[in-house]
């Protein structure tokens, strides 16, 4: 997470503050498990990728709970899940999932392609976060230097 360059501040709640471009996170000890901490910080870092200087993702959110907000939450949950899978971190169920799911259902009922759009945005966010990691450059260099085997 340190390689993302994201400003991460200690707070009593997890959030991404769009105006300040800061990820807010409770201390590690406030979480029930390491998995819960990492899933949460990856979720918030996905929101961080939406900034105009990064992926410039604007899904139309104006207020908490509106369809654009719900869509951004679907993207963040999907990307965090993708990243957790890559890192072999088992996702945990959070208490706030029920309220988010209600918002997601509204979006999905009105747009039968929303899940595909969300998945595409989530994959772009996950890829973006991976590209910020030092091993990403090493892997790209290795891939470009691999010999092509004759057919």
Secondary structure, DSSP 8 states (H G I E B T S, - for coil): -GGG--EEEE-SS-EEETTTTEEEE--GGGSSSHHHHHHHHHHHHHHHTTSTTTT-------STTSHHHHHHHHHHHHHHHHHHHHTT------TTHHHHHHHHHHHHHH-TTHHHHHHHHHHHHHHHHHHTSHHHHHHHHHHHHS-----
